[in-house]
Amino acid sequence: MAEGHGNADIALLLGCSEHTVKNVIYELMTRLQARNRAHAVAHAVRHGLV
């Protein structure tokens, strides 16, 4: 996500389904209370995860 990849590209890189990626990103954004993907990435950068 931080590199600008969409769900399909992330799924291909991880070897899982696009649906799985969508669900994991949704759960991640819910837990972080992120408004969008960029907000979630910014949170990860601030906390040294990326």
N, CA, C and O of each residue as an XYZ file, in Angstrom:
200
protein
N       0.832     -1.181      0.000
C       0.000      0.000      0.000
C       0.880      1.248      0.000
O       0.599      2.215     -0.708
N       1.946      1.218      0.800
C       2.818      2.383      0.916
C       3.532      2.693     -0.399
O       3.934      3.832     -0.639
N       3.686      1.687     -1.241
C       4.344      1.887     -2.533
C       3.355      2.207     -3.648
O       3.734      2.297     -4.816
N       2.093      2.376     -3.285
C       1.086      2.769     -4.260
C       0.411      1.624     -4.988
O      -0.324      1.851     -5.949
N       0.647      0.399     -4.547
C       0.034     -0.751     -5.202
C      -1.446     -0.862     -4.843
O      -1.852     -0.555     -3.722
N      -2.230     -1.300     -5.797
C      -3.639     -1.561     -5.568
C      -3.828     -2.952     -4.998
O      -2.868     -3.712     -4.865
N      -5.049     -3.282     -4.667
C      -5.347     -4.579     -4.061
C      -4.925     -5.749     -4.939
O      -4.397     -6.740     -4.434
N      -5.147     -5.649     -6.231
C      -4.797     -6.747     -7.138
C      -3.287     -6.981     -7.150
O      -2.837     -8.126     -7.106
N      -2.515     -5.916     -7.208
C      -1.057     -6.052     -7.209
C      -0.546     -6.611     -5.890
O       0.356     -7.449     -5.877
N      -1.116     -6.152     -4.780
C      -0.720     -6.639     -3.460
C      -1.025     -8.132     -3.352
O      -0.205     -8.898     -2.846
N      -2.194     -8.548     -3.824
C      -2.578     -9.958     -3.784
C      -1.605    -10.804     -4.591
O      -1.213    -11.888     -4.158
N      -1.221    -10.321     -5.745
C      -0.274    -11.051     -6.594
C       1.079    -11.177     -5.900
O       1.688    -12.247     -5.908
N       1.544    -10.090     -5.303
C       2.835    -10.110     -4.610
C       2.826    -11.040     -3.396
O       3.828    -11.693     -3.106
N       1.690    -11.100     -2.685
C       1.597    -11.920     -1.474
C       1.127    -13.347     -1.741
O       1.225    -14.212     -0.871
N       0.620    -13.587     -2.939
C       0.143    -14.919     -3.276
C      -1.172    -15.269     -2.602
O      -1.387    -16.411     -2.194
N      -2.046    -14.289     -2.488
C      -3.367    -14.537     -1.907
C      -4.415    -13.892     -2.804
O      -4.084    -13.304     -3.834
N      -5.666    -14.004     -2.413
C      -6.730    -13.452     -3.249
C      -6.887    -11.946     -3.014
O      -6.544    -11.416     -1.957
N      -7.408    -11.297     -4.022
C      -7.694     -9.868     -3.915
C      -8.729     -9.610     -2.821
O      -8.680     -8.584     -2.141
N      -9.655    -10.535     -2.657
C     -10.681    -10.423     -1.616
C     -10.034    -10.432     -0.230
O     -10.435     -9.666      0.646
N      -9.049    -11.285     -0.031
C      -8.333    -11.339      1.249
C      -7.637    -10.017      1.531
O      -7.705     -9.498      2.645
N      -6.976     -9.480      0.532
C      -6.286     -8.192      0.687
C      -7.287     -7.107      1.053
O      -7.043     -6.305      1.954
N      -8.409     -7.085      0.355
C      -9.445     -6.087      0.636
C      -9.916     -6.185      2.083
O     -10.066     -5.165      2.756
N     -10.149     -7.402      2.566
C     -10.616     -7.591      3.935
C      -9.573     -7.190      4.963
O      -9.903     -6.567      5.973
N      -8.316     -7.543      4.715
C      -7.246     -7.199      5.654
C      -7.058     -5.684      5.715
O      -6.897     -5.125      6.800
N      -7.077     -5.025      4.579
C      -6.923     -3.569      4.552
C      -8.104     -2.894      5.247
O      -7.923     -1.914      5.970
N      -9.305     -3.414      5.029
C     -10.480     -2.859      5.705
C     -10.329     -2.968      7.221
O     -10.582     -2.007      7.948
N      -9.914     -4.148      7.694
C      -9.730     -4.368      9.134
C      -8.638     -3.462      9.686
O      -8.795     -2.878     10.758
N      -7.544     -3.344      8.966
C      -6.439     -2.476      9.370
C      -6.897     -1.031      9.493
O      -6.599     -0.362     10.483
N      -7.618     -0.552      8.493
C      -8.074      0.833      8.512
C      -9.091      1.072      9.625
O      -9.139      2.158     10.202
N      -9.903      0.061      9.926
C     -10.859      0.174     11.025
C     -10.131      0.289     12.357
O     -10.460      1.145     13.179
N      -9.143     -0.571     12.567
C      -8.395     -0.553     13.832
C      -7.610      0.738     14.011
O      -7.486      1.250     15.123
N      -7.075      1.265     12.899
C      -6.304      2.514     12.967
C      -7.196      3.742     12.940
O      -6.726      4.858     13.162
N      -8.475      3.547     12.672
C      -9.421      4.641     12.474
C      -8.930      5.578     11.365
O      -9.036      6.800     11.461
N      -8.395      4.965     10.323
C      -7.871      5.718      9.175
C      -9.021      6.082      8.241
O      -9.921      5.277      8.002
N      -8.978      7.284      7.727
C     -10.023      7.764      6.821
C      -9.858      7.204      5.412
O     -10.840      7.044      4.687
N      -8.627      6.908      5.027
C      -8.356      6.369      3.701
C      -6.991      5.673      3.712
O      -6.317      5.636      4.742
N      -6.594      5.131      2.576
C      -5.337      4.374      2.492
C      -4.130      5.257      2.802
O      -3.194      4.818      3.471
N      -4.149      6.481      2.324
C      -3.032      7.394      2.584
C      -2.894      7.682      4.073
O      -1.780      7.768      4.591
N      -4.002      7.830      4.751
C      -3.995      8.073      6.193
C      -3.404      6.860      6.920
O      -2.639      7.029      7.870
N      -3.742      5.661      6.495
C      -3.201      4.441      7.096
C      -1.696      4.346      6.872
O      -0.957      3.964      7.779
N      -1.242      4.687      5.680
C       0.200      4.663      5.379
C       0.923      5.711      6.215
O       2.001      5.437      6.742
N       0.355      6.898      6.347
C       0.968      7.949      7.154
C       1.123      7.494      8.595
O       2.143      7.764      9.228
N       0.126      6.811      9.112
C       0.185      6.278     10.482
C       1.342      5.289     10.601
O       2.096      5.333     11.572
N       1.484      4.409      9.631
C       2.550      3.403      9.648
C       3.932      4.067      9.588
O       4.859      3.640     10.276
N       4.063      5.097      8.774
C       5.341      5.818      8.658
C       5.682      6.498      9.978
O       6.821      6.421     10.438
N       4.712      7.157     10.586
C       4.936      7.848     11.859
C       5.392      6.890     12.959
O       6.163      7.268     13.841
N       4.916      5.661     12.899
C       5.239      4.690     13.932
C       6.382      3.760     13.543
O       6.624      2.754     14.209
N       7.081      4.098     12.468
C       8.262      3.340     12.053
C       7.985      1.958     11.504
O       8.871      1.104     11.510
N       6.779      1.722     11.031
C       6.425      0.430     10.476
C       6.779      0.305      8.999
O       6.843     -0.794      8.449
N       7.004      1.441      8.380
C       7.366      1.458      6.949
C       8.668      2.219      6.804
O       9.176      2.367      5.692
